[in-house]
Amino acid sequence: MCVEIIEQFQKCHVDHPVGKFFGECTDLKIKLDRCFRQEKALKRKANFEESKKLKERLQAYRKENDERETDLTQSL
């Protein structure tokens, strides 16, 4: 997602070996940080959705097992 900005940032460091210490590439660094934050937020949201699905499946599995256990104890 941020590959283009990373390449621009690296090129800036190569093109301005001394200027990078005096803010020559600061704008690109700010863009890169923002991009990384957006990427992280997207991943966090996807992981949260996946965990919700997993939690629902686990609850359904537990409920099914509880019902089976109840049926077994009642038949005895």
PyMOL Python script that loads the backbone (N, CA, C, O; Angstrom):
from pymol import cmd

cmd.read_pdbstr("""\
ATOM      1  N   MET A   1       0.824  -1.194   0.000  1.00  0.00           N
ATOM      2  CA  MET A   1       0.000   0.000   0.000  1.00  0.00           C
ATOM      3  C   MET A   1       0.868   1.258   0.000  1.00  0.00           C
ATOM      4  O   MET A   1       0.528   2.241  -0.657  1.00  0.00           O
ATOM      5  N   CYS A   2       1.954   1.237   0.709  1.00  0.00           N
ATOM      6  CA  CYS A   2       2.799   2.424   0.849  1.00  0.00           C
ATOM      7  C   CYS A   2       4.098   2.314   0.050  1.00  0.00           C
ATOM      8  O   CYS A   2       5.035   3.080   0.272  1.00  0.00           O
ATOM      9  N   VAL A   3       4.149   1.378  -0.862  1.00  0.00           N
ATOM     10  CA  VAL A   3       5.389   1.085  -1.580  1.00  0.00           C
ATOM     11  C   VAL A   3       5.906   2.297  -2.340  1.00  0.00           C
ATOM     12  O   VAL A   3       7.103   2.581  -2.320  1.00  0.00           O
ATOM     13  N   GLU A   4       5.018   3.005  -3.002  1.00  0.00           N
ATOM     14  CA  GLU A   4       5.440   4.156  -3.805  1.00  0.00           C
ATOM     15  C   GLU A   4       6.084   5.237  -2.930  1.00  0.00           C
ATOM     16  O   GLU A   4       7.113   5.808  -3.291  1.00  0.00           O
ATOM     17  N   ILE A   5       5.480   5.503  -1.803  1.00  0.00           N
ATOM     18  CA  ILE A   5       6.017   6.524  -0.896  1.00  0.00           C
ATOM     19  C   ILE A   5       7.354   6.065  -0.317  1.00  0.00           C
ATOM     20  O   ILE A   5       8.269   6.872  -0.158  1.00  0.00           O
ATOM     21  N   ILE A   6       7.471   4.785  -0.005  1.00  0.00           N
ATOM     22  CA  ILE A   6       8.735   4.244   0.516  1.00  0.00           C
ATOM     23  C   ILE A   6       9.842   4.441  -0.505  1.00  0.00           C
ATOM     24  O   ILE A   6      10.946   4.863  -0.162  1.00  0.00           O
ATOM     25  N   GLU A   7       9.540   4.133  -1.766  1.00  0.00           N
ATOM     26  CA  GLU A   7      10.552   4.291  -2.821  1.00  0.00           C
ATOM     27  C   GLU A   7      10.950   5.752  -2.986  1.00  0.00           C
ATOM     28  O   GLU A   7      12.130   6.056  -3.161  1.00  0.00           O
ATOM     29  N   GLN A   8       9.973   6.663  -2.931  1.00  0.00           N
ATOM     30  CA  GLN A   8      10.280   8.094  -3.028  1.00  0.00           C
ATOM     31  C   GLN A   8      11.144   8.543  -1.850  1.00  0.00           C
ATOM     32  O   GLN A   8      12.083   9.320  -2.021  1.00  0.00           O
ATOM     33  N   PHE A   9      10.828   8.056  -0.675  1.00  0.00           N
ATOM     34  CA  PHE A   9      11.575   8.411   0.525  1.00  0.00           C
ATOM     35  C   PHE A   9      13.025   7.905   0.438  1.00  0.00           C
ATOM     36  O   PHE A   9      13.965   8.629   0.769  1.00  0.00           O
ATOM     37  N   GLN A  10      13.187   6.666  -0.008  1.00  0.00           N
ATOM     38  CA  GLN A  10      14.533   6.115  -0.167  1.00  0.00           C
ATOM     39  C   GLN A  10      15.323   6.879  -1.225  1.00  0.00           C
ATOM     40  O   GLN A  10      16.515   7.133  -1.055  1.00  0.00           O
ATOM     41  N   LYS A  11      14.655   7.242  -2.314  1.00  0.00           N
ATOM     42  CA  LYS A  11      15.317   8.008  -3.375  1.00  0.00           C
ATOM     43  C   LYS A  11      15.738   9.377  -2.845  1.00  0.00           C
ATOM     44  O   LYS A  11      16.818   9.870  -3.171  1.00  0.00           O
ATOM     45  N   CYS A  12      14.886   9.983  -2.033  1.00  0.00           N
ATOM     46  CA  CYS A  12      15.219  11.281  -1.441  1.00  0.00           C
ATOM     47  C   CYS A  12      16.477  11.172  -0.587  1.00  0.00           C
ATOM     48  O   CYS A  12      17.332  12.057  -0.624  1.00  0.00           O
ATOM     49  N   HIS A  13      16.592  10.105   0.171  1.00  0.00           N
ATOM     50  CA  HIS A  13      17.779   9.913   1.006  1.00  0.00           C
ATOM     51  C   HIS A  13      19.027   9.712   0.158  1.00  0.00           C
ATOM     52  O   HIS A  13      20.107  10.179   0.519  1.00  0.00           O
ATOM     53  N   VAL A  14      18.884   9.023  -0.962  1.00  0.00           N
ATOM     54  CA  VAL A  14      20.033   8.803  -1.854  1.00  0.00           C
ATOM     55  C   VAL A  14      20.409  10.108  -2.550  1.00  0.00           C
ATOM     56  O   VAL A  14      21.590  10.435  -2.670  1.00  0.00           O
ATOM     57  N   ASP A  15      19.405  10.850  -3.007  1.00  0.00           N
ATOM     58  CA  ASP A  15      19.658  12.095  -3.741  1.00  0.00           C
ATOM     59  C   ASP A  15      20.168  13.220  -2.847  1.00  0.00           C
ATOM     60  O   ASP A  15      20.861  14.121  -3.319  1.00  0.00           O
ATOM     61  N   HIS A  16      19.837  13.175  -1.578  1.00  0.00           N
ATOM     62  CA  HIS A  16      20.210  14.248  -0.648  1.00  0.00           C
ATOM     63  C   HIS A  16      20.868  13.648   0.598  1.00  0.00           C
ATOM     64  O   HIS A  16      20.263  13.645   1.671  1.00  0.00           O
ATOM     65  N   PRO A  17      22.102  13.137   0.469  1.00  0.00           N
ATOM     66  CA  PRO A  17      22.726  12.452   1.602  1.00  0.00           C
ATOM     67  C   PRO A  17      22.950  13.357   2.822  1.00  0.00           C
ATOM     68  O   PRO A  17      22.911  12.877   3.955  1.00  0.00           O
ATOM     69  N   VAL A  18      23.180  14.635   2.609  1.00  0.00           N
ATOM     70  CA  VAL A  18      23.368  15.549   3.732  1.00  0.00           C
ATOM     71  C   VAL A  18      22.053  16.275   4.052  1.00  0.00           C
ATOM     72  O   VAL A  18      21.738  16.526   5.215  1.00  0.00           O
ATOM     73  N   GLY A  19      21.309  16.600   3.022  1.00  0.00           N
ATOM     74  CA  GLY A  19      20.056  17.334   3.192  1.00  0.00           C
ATOM     75  C   GLY A  19      19.022  16.576   3.998  1.00  0.00           C
ATOM     76  O   GLY A  19      18.143  17.175   4.619  1.00  0.00           O
ATOM     77  N   LYS A  20      19.129  15.247   3.986  1.00  0.00           N
ATOM     78  CA  LYS A  20      18.158  14.459   4.756  1.00  0.00           C
ATOM     79  C   LYS A  20      18.244  14.762   6.245  1.00  0.00           C
ATOM     80  O   LYS A  20      17.270  14.583   6.975  1.00  0.00           O
ATOM     81  N   PHE A  21      19.409  15.222   6.697  1.00  0.00           N
ATOM     82  CA  PHE A  21      19.575  15.560   8.113  1.00  0.00           C
ATOM     83  C   PHE A  21      19.003  16.945   8.438  1.00  0.00           C
ATOM     84  O   PHE A  21      18.829  17.303   9.603  1.00  0.00           O
ATOM     85  N   PHE A  22      18.715  17.711   7.387  1.00  0.00           N
ATOM     86  CA  PHE A  22      18.217  19.080   7.590  1.00  0.00           C
ATOM     87  C   PHE A  22      16.794  19.261   7.070  1.00  0.00           C
ATOM     88  O   PHE A  22      16.385  20.376   6.747  1.00  0.00           O
ATOM     89  N   GLY A  23      16.041  18.164   6.988  1.00  0.00           N
ATOM     90  CA  GLY A  23      14.633  18.253   6.661  1.00  0.00           C
ATOM     91  C   GLY A  23      14.282  18.178   5.189  1.00  0.00           C
ATOM     92  O   GLY A  23      13.147  18.473   4.813  1.00  0.00           O
ATOM     93  N   GLU A  24      15.208  17.799   4.364  1.00  0.00           N
ATOM     94  CA  GLU A  24      14.959  17.715   2.926  1.00  0.00           C
ATOM     95  C   GLU A  24      13.862  16.691   2.596  1.00  0.00           C
ATOM     96  O   GLU A  24      13.097  16.882   1.650  1.00  0.00           O
ATOM     97  N   CYS A  25      13.792  15.623   3.368  1.00  0.00           N
ATOM     98  CA  CYS A  25      12.846  14.531   3.083  1.00  0.00           C
ATOM     99  C   CYS A  25      11.712  14.448   4.101  1.00  0.00           C
ATOM    100  O   CYS A  25      11.002  13.444   4.161  1.00  0.00           O
ATOM    101  N   THR A  26      11.542  15.491   4.894  1.00  0.00           N
ATOM    102  CA  THR A  26      10.564  15.477   5.974  1.00  0.00           C
ATOM    103  C   THR A  26       9.128  15.303   5.470  1.00  0.00           C
ATOM    104  O   THR A  26       8.344  14.566   6.068  1.00  0.00           O
ATOM    105  N   ASP A  27       8.787  15.976   4.375  1.00  0.00           N
ATOM    106  CA  ASP A  27       7.422  15.855   3.846  1.00  0.00           C
ATOM    107  C   ASP A  27       7.098  14.414   3.465  1.00  0.00           C
ATOM    108  O   ASP A  27       5.998  13.927   3.724  1.00  0.00           O
ATOM    109  N   LEU A  28       8.061  13.742   2.851  1.00  0.00           N
ATOM    110  CA  LEU A  28       7.846  12.343   2.487  1.00  0.00           C
ATOM    111  C   LEU A  28       7.737  11.465   3.724  1.00  0.00           C
ATOM    112  O   LEU A  28       6.957  10.513   3.749  1.00  0.00           O
ATOM    113  N   LYS A  29       8.512  11.782   4.743  1.00  0.00           N
ATOM    114  CA  LYS A  29       8.453  11.015   5.990  1.00  0.00           C
ATOM    115  C   LYS A  29       7.072  11.149   6.629  1.00  0.00           C
ATOM    116  O   LYS A  29       6.522  10.175   7.143  1.00  0.00           O
ATOM    117  N   ILE A  30       6.521  12.352   6.594  1.00  0.00           N
ATOM    118  CA  ILE A  30       5.191  12.582   7.161  1.00  0.00           C
ATOM    119  C   ILE A  30       4.149  11.791   6.372  1.00  0.00           C
ATOM    120  O   ILE A  30       3.269  11.162   6.959  1.00  0.00           O
ATOM    121  N   LYS A  31       4.247  11.822   5.038  1.00  0.00           N
ATOM    122  CA  LYS A  31       3.323  11.049   4.196  1.00  0.00           C
ATOM    123  C   LYS A  31       3.442   9.558   4.492  1.00  0.00           C
ATOM    124  O   LYS A  31       2.441   8.844   4.555  1.00  0.00           O
ATOM    125  N   LEU A  32       4.666   9.103   4.670  1.00  0.00           N
ATOM    126  CA  LEU A  32       4.914   7.685   4.949  1.00  0.00           C
ATOM    127  C   LEU A  32       4.312   7.278   6.293  1.00  0.00           C
ATOM    128  O   LEU A  32       3.697   6.217   6.403  1.00  0.00           O
ATOM    129  N   ASP A  33       4.484   8.105   7.299  1.00  0.00           N
ATOM    130  CA  ASP A  33       3.903   7.811   8.612  1.00  0.00           C
ATOM    131  C   ASP A  33       2.381   7.736   8.540  1.00  0.00           C
ATOM    132  O   ASP A  33       1.766   6.856   9.143  1.00  0.00           O
ATOM    133  N   ARG A  34       1.778   8.664   7.800  1.00  0.00           N
ATOM    134  CA  ARG A  34       0.313   8.647   7.643  1.00  0.00           C
ATOM    135  C   ARG A  34      -0.145   7.384   6.924  1.00  0.00           C
ATOM    136  O   ARG A  34      -1.138   6.759   7.298  1.00  0.00           O
ATOM    137  N   CYS A  35       0.596   7.028   5.894  1.00  0.00           N
ATOM    138  CA  CYS A  35       0.249   5.828   5.131  1.00  0.00           C
ATOM    139  C   CYS A  35       0.337   4.586   6.014  1.00  0.00           C
ATOM    140  O   CYS A  35      -0.542   3.725   5.970  1.00  0.00           O
ATOM    141  N   PHE A  36       1.392   4.495   6.808  1.00  0.00           N
ATOM    142  CA  PHE A  36       1.542   3.344   7.706  1.00  0.00           C
ATOM    143  C   PHE A  36       0.398   3.287   8.722  1.00  0.00           C
ATOM    144  O   PHE A  36      -0.098   2.207   9.041  1.00  0.00           O
ATOM    145  N   ARG A  37      -0.020   4.458   9.231  1.00  0.00           N
ATOM    146  CA  ARG A  37      -1.136   4.481  10.173  1.00  0.00           C
ATOM    147  C   ARG A  37      -2.425   3.993   9.521  1.00  0.00           C
ATOM    148  O   ARG A  37      -3.186   3.238  10.128  1.00  0.00           O
ATOM    149  N   GLN A  38      -2.670   4.425   8.281  1.00  0.00           N
ATOM    150  CA  GLN A  38      -3.873   3.976   7.561  1.00  0.00           C
ATOM    151  C   GLN A  38      -3.821   2.474   7.314  1.00  0.00           C
ATOM    152  O   GLN A  38      -4.817   1.770   7.481  1.00  0.00           O
ATOM    153  N   GLU A  39      -2.652   1.996   6.917  1.00  0.00           N
ATOM    154  CA  GLU A  39      -2.486   0.568   6.658  1.00  0.00           C
ATOM    155  C   GLU A  39      -2.733  -0.240   7.937  1.00  0.00           C
ATOM    156  O   GLU A  39      -3.390  -1.281   7.909  1.00  0.00           O
ATOM    157  N   LYS A  40      -2.209   0.245   9.032  1.00  0.00           N
ATOM    158  CA  LYS A  40      -2.393  -0.442  10.312  1.00  0.00           C
ATOM    159  C   LYS A  40      -3.861  -0.456  10.715  1.00  0.00           C
ATOM    160  O   LYS A  40      -4.356  -1.461  11.226  1.00  0.00           O
ATOM    161  N   ALA A  41      -4.558   0.653  10.488  1.00  0.00           N
ATOM    162  CA  ALA A  41      -5.981   0.726  10.836  1.00  0.00           C
ATOM    163  C   ALA A  41      -6.787  -0.274  10.010  1.00  0.00           C
ATOM    164  O   ALA A  41      -7.699  -0.915  10.533  1.00  0.00           O
ATOM    165  N   LEU A  42      -6.462  -0.411   8.739  1.00  0.00           N
ATOM    166  CA  LEU A  42      -7.153  -1.380   7.887  1.00  0.00           C
ATOM    167  C   LEU A  42      -6.912  -2.805   8.366  1.00  0.00           C
ATOM    168  O   LEU A  42      -7.836  -3.617   8.423  1.00  0.00           O
ATOM    169  N   LYS A  43      -5.669  -3.099   8.707  1.00  0.00           N
ATOM    170  CA  LYS A  43      -5.342  -4.440   9.194  1.00  0.00           C
ATOM    171  C   LYS A  43      -6.037  -4.716  10.524  1.00  0.00           C
ATOM    172  O   LYS A  43      -6.539  -5.816  10.758  1.00  0.00           O
ATOM    173  N   ARG A  44      -6.059  -3.706  11.391  1.00  0.00           N
ATOM    174  CA  ARG A  44      -6.712  -3.863  12.691  1.00  0.00           C
ATOM    175  C   ARG A  44      -8.196  -4.163  12.503  1.00  0.00           C
ATOM    176  O   ARG A  44      -8.750  -5.029  13.180  1.00  0.00           O
ATOM    177  N   LYS A  45      -8.833  -3.450  11.588  1.00  0.00           N
ATOM    178  CA  LYS A  45     -10.257  -3.664  11.332  1.00  0.00           C
ATOM    179  C   LYS A  45     -10.506  -5.063  10.777  1.00  0.00           C
ATOM    180  O   LYS A  45     -11.446  -5.741  11.192  1.00  0.00           O
ATOM    181  N   ALA A  46      -9.666  -5.495   9.842  1.00  0.00           N
ATOM    182  CA  ALA A  46      -9.815  -6.838   9.267  1.00  0.00           C
ATOM    183  C   ALA A  46      -9.622  -7.910  10.333  1.00  0.00           C
ATOM    184  O   ALA A  46     -10.367  -8.889  10.374  1.00  0.00           O
ATOM    185  N   ASN A  47      -8.627  -7.730  11.192  1.00  0.00           N
ATOM    186  CA  ASN A  47      -8.383  -8.696  12.265  1.00  0.00           C
ATOM    187  C   ASN A  47      -9.550  -8.736  13.246  1.00  0.00           C
ATOM    188  O   ASN A  47      -9.913  -9.805  13.736  1.00  0.00           O
ATOM    189  N   PHE A  48     -10.137  -7.583  13.534  1.00  0.00           N
ATOM    190  CA  PHE A  48     -11.273  -7.530  14.445  1.00  0.00           C
ATOM    191  C   PHE A  48     -12.465  -8.276  13.853  1.00  0.00           C
ATOM    192  O   PHE A  48     -13.139  -9.033  14.552  1.00  0.00           O
ATOM    193  N   GLU A  49     -12.724  -8.063  12.565  1.00  0.00           N
ATOM    194  CA  GLU A  49     -13.832  -8.764  11.906  1.00  0.00           C
ATOM    195  C   GLU A  49     -13.599 -10.270  11.912  1.00  0.00           C
ATOM    196  O   GLU A  49     -14.526 -11.047  12.142  1.00  0.00           O
ATOM    197  N   GLU A  50     -12.373 -10.674  11.662  1.00  0.00           N
ATOM    198  CA  GLU A  50     -12.044 -12.103  11.668  1.00  0.00           C
ATOM    199  C   GLU A  50     -12.224 -12.691  13.065  1.00  0.00           C
ATOM    200  O   GLU A  50     -12.712 -13.812  13.208  1.00  0.00           O
ATOM    201  N   SER A  51     -11.834 -11.946  14.086  1.00  0.00           N
ATOM    202  CA  SER A  51     -11.991 -12.453  15.454  1.00  0.00           C
ATOM    203  C   SER A  51     -13.467 -12.561  15.834  1.00  0.00           C
ATOM    204  O   SER A  51     -13.849 -13.470  16.571  1.00  0.00           O
ATOM    205  N   LYS A  52     -14.306 -11.635  15.335  1.00  0.00           N
ATOM    206  CA  LYS A  52     -15.739 -11.729  15.595  1.00  0.00           C
ATOM    207  C   LYS A  52     -16.307 -13.007  14.983  1.00  0.00           C
ATOM    208  O   LYS A  52     -17.097 -13.702  15.621  1.00  0.00           O
ATOM    209  N   LYS A  53     -15.910 -13.316  13.761  1.00  0.00           N
ATOM    210  CA  LYS A  53     -16.387 -14.527  13.093  1.00  0.00           C
ATOM    211  C   LYS A  53     -15.949 -15.767  13.862  1.00  0.00           C
ATOM    212  O   LYS A  53     -16.734 -16.694  14.064  1.00  0.00           O
ATOM    213  N   LEU A  54     -14.699 -15.775  14.285  1.00  0.00           N
ATOM    214  CA  LEU A  54     -14.176 -16.907  15.037  1.00  0.00           C
ATOM    215  C   LEU A  54     -14.912 -17.071  16.361  1.00  0.00           C
ATOM    216  O   LEU A  54     -15.228 -18.188  16.769  1.00  0.00           O
ATOM    217  N   LYS A  55     -15.180 -15.960  17.023  1.00  0.00           N
ATOM    218  CA  LYS A  55     -15.895 -16.004  18.299  1.00  0.00           C
ATOM    219  C   LYS A  55     -17.306 -16.558  18.109  1.00  0.00           C
ATOM    220  O   LYS A  55     -17.775 -17.356  18.921  1.00  0.00           O
ATOM    221  N   GLU A  56     -17.985 -16.136  17.034  1.00  0.00           N
ATOM    222  CA  GLU A  56     -19.329 -16.643  16.759  1.00  0.00           C
ATOM    223  C   GLU A  56     -19.308 -18.142  16.486  1.00  0.00           C
ATOM    224  O   GLU A  56     -20.173 -18.876  16.963  1.00  0.00           O
ATOM    225  N   ARG A  57     -18.324 -18.593  15.720  1.00  0.00           N
ATOM    226  CA  ARG A  57     -18.201 -20.030  15.440  1.00  0.00           C
ATOM    227  C   ARG A  57     -17.942 -20.808  16.717  1.00  0.00           C
ATOM    228  O   ARG A  57     -18.498 -21.889  16.910  1.00  0.00           O
ATOM    229  N   LEU A  58     -17.111 -20.273  17.582  1.00  0.00           N
ATOM    230  CA  LEU A  58     -16.793 -20.939  18.839  1.00  0.00           C
ATOM    231  C   LEU A  58     -18.034 -21.024  19.731  1.00  0.00           C
ATOM    232  O   LEU A  58     -18.282 -22.057  20.352  1.00  0.00           O
ATOM    233  N   GLN A  59     -18.802 -19.955  19.796  1.00  0.00           N
ATOM    234  CA  GLN A  59     -20.023 -19.971  20.605  1.00  0.00           C
ATOM    235  C   GLN A  59     -21.025 -20.990  20.063  1.00  0.00           C
ATOM    236  O   GLN A  59     -21.676 -21.695  20.834  1.00  0.00           O
ATOM    237  N   ALA A  60     -21.147 -21.066  18.741  1.00  0.00           N
ATOM    238  CA  ALA A  60     -22.057 -22.045  18.135  1.00  0.00           C
ATOM    239  C   ALA A  60     -21.596 -23.460  18.446  1.00  0.00           C
ATOM    240  O   ALA A  60     -22.414 -24.335  18.730  1.00  0.00           O
ATOM    241  N   TYR A  61     -20.294 -23.686  18.393  1.00  0.00           N
ATOM    242  CA  TYR A  61     -19.738 -25.002  18.695  1.00  0.00           C
ATOM    243  C   TYR A  61     -20.007 -25.383  20.148  1.00  0.00           C
ATOM    244  O   TYR A  61     -20.410 -26.509  20.440  1.00  0.00           O
ATOM    245  N   ARG A  62     -19.781 -24.437  21.049  1.00  0.00           N
ATOM    246  CA  ARG A  62     -20.030 -24.697  22.473  1.00  0.00           C
ATOM    247  C   ARG A  62     -21.505 -24.989  22.742  1.00  0.00           C
ATOM    248  O   ARG A  62     -21.835 -25.889  23.514  1.00  0.00           O
ATOM    249  N   LYS A  63     -22.386 -24.228  22.104  1.00  0.00           N
ATOM    250  CA  LYS A  63     -23.822 -24.435  22.284  1.00  0.00           C
ATOM    251  C   LYS A  63     -24.222 -25.819  21.784  1.00  0.00           C
ATOM    252  O   LYS A  63     -25.009 -26.515  22.426  1.00  0.00           O
ATOM    253  N   GLU A  64     -23.683 -26.209  20.649  1.00  0.00           N
ATOM    254  CA  GLU A  64     -23.975 -27.529  20.095  1.00  0.00           C
ATOM    255  C   GLU A  64     -23.499 -28.632  21.029  1.00  0.00           C
ATOM    256  O   GLU A  64     -24.209 -29.612  21.252  1.00  0.00           O
ATOM    257  N   ASN A  65     -22.305 -28.475  21.572  1.00  0.00           N
ATOM    258  CA  ASN A  65     -21.784 -29.478  22.508  1.00  0.00           C
ATOM    259  C   ASN A  65     -22.607 -29.530  23.789  1.00  0.00           C
ATOM    260  O   ASN A  65     -22.845 -30.614  24.321  1.00  0.00           O
ATOM    261  N   ASP A  66     -23.041 -28.394  24.286  1.00  0.00           N
ATOM    262  CA  ASP A  66     -23.880 -28.361  25.486  1.00  0.00           C
ATOM    263  C   ASP A  66     -25.203 -29.080  25.244  1.00  0.00           C
ATOM    264  O   ASP A  66     -25.691 -29.807  26.109  1.00  0.00           O
ATOM    265  N   GLU A  67     -25.780 -28.870  24.059  1.00  0.00           N
ATOM    266  CA  GLU A  67     -27.039 -29.535  23.723  1.00  0.00           C
ATOM    267  C   GLU A  67     -26.855 -31.047  23.636  1.00  0.00           C
ATOM    268  O   GLU A  67     -27.700 -31.810  24.105  1.00  0.00           O
ATOM    269  N   ARG A  68     -25.756 -31.472  23.040  1.00  0.00           N
ATOM    270  CA  ARG A  68     -25.477 -32.911  22.955  1.00  0.00           C
ATOM    271  C   ARG A  68     -25.310 -33.510  24.349  1.00  0.00           C
ATOM    272  O   ARG A  68     -25.828 -34.586  24.648  1.00  0.00           O
ATOM    273  N   GLU A  69     -24.581 -32.791  25.187  1.00  0.00           N
ATOM    274  CA  GLU A  69     -24.337 -33.272  26.547  1.00  0.00           C
ATOM    275  C   GLU A  69     -25.649 -33.368  27.322  1.00  0.00           C
ATOM    276  O   GLU A  69     -25.859 -34.326  28.066  1.00  0.00           O
ATOM    277  N   THR A  70     -26.525 -32.391  27.154  1.00  0.00           N
ATOM    278  CA  THR A  70     -27.835 -32.393  27.806  1.00  0.00           C
ATOM    279  C   THR A  70     -28.662 -33.574  27.314  1.00  0.00           C
ATOM    280  O   THR A  70     -29.303 -34.254  28.115  1.00  0.00           O
ATOM    281  N   ASP A  71     -28.656 -33.822  26.018  1.00  0.00           N
ATOM    282  CA  ASP A  71     -29.412 -34.953  25.457  1.00  0.00           C
ATOM    283  C   ASP A  71     -28.891 -36.286  25.998  1.00  0.00           C
ATOM    284  O   ASP A  71     -29.678 -37.184  26.298  1.00  0.00           O
ATOM    285  N   LEU A  72     -27.591 -36.415  26.122  1.00  0.00           N
ATOM    286  CA  LEU A  72     -27.004 -37.646  26.629  1.00  0.00           C
ATOM    287  C   LEU A  72     -27.374 -37.886  28.087  1.00  0.00           C
ATOM    288  O   LEU A  72     -27.697 -39.010  28.470  1.00  0.00           O
ATOM    289  N   THR A  73     -27.327 -36.843  28.892  1.00  0.00           N
ATOM    290  CA  THR A  73     -27.655 -37.015  30.304  1.00  0.00           C
ATOM    291  C   THR A  73     -29.140 -37.290  30.522  1.00  0.00           C
ATOM    292  O   THR A  73     -29.515 -38.002  31.453  1.00  0.00           O
ATOM    293  N   GLN A  74     -29.977 -36.725  29.666  1.00  0.00           N
ATOM    294  CA  GLN A  74     -31.407 -36.962  29.792  1.00  0.00           C
ATOM    295  C   GLN A  74     -31.774 -38.379  29.368  1.00  0.00           C
ATOM    296  O   GLN A  74     -32.706 -38.964  29.919  1.00  0.00           O
ATOM    297  N   SER A  75     -31.064 -38.933  28.407  1.00  0.00           N
ATOM    298  CA  SER A  75     -31.384 -40.276  27.933  1.00  0.00           C
ATOM    299  C   SER A  75     -30.924 -41.354  28.921  1.00  0.00           C
ATOM    300  O   SER A  75     -31.373 -42.498  28.850  1.00  0.00           O
ATOM    301  N   LEU A  76     -30.046 -40.992  29.820  1.00  0.00           N
ATOM    302  CA  LEU A  76     -29.582 -41.967  30.806  1.00  0.00           C
ATOM    303  C   LEU A  76     -30.519 -41.969  31.949  1.00  0.00           C
ATOM    304  O   LEU A  76     -30.324 -42.719  32.906  1.00  0.00           O
TER     305      LEU A  76
END
""", "prot")
cmd.dss("prot")
cmd.show_as("cartoon", "prot")
cmd.util.cbc("prot")
cmd.orient("prot")
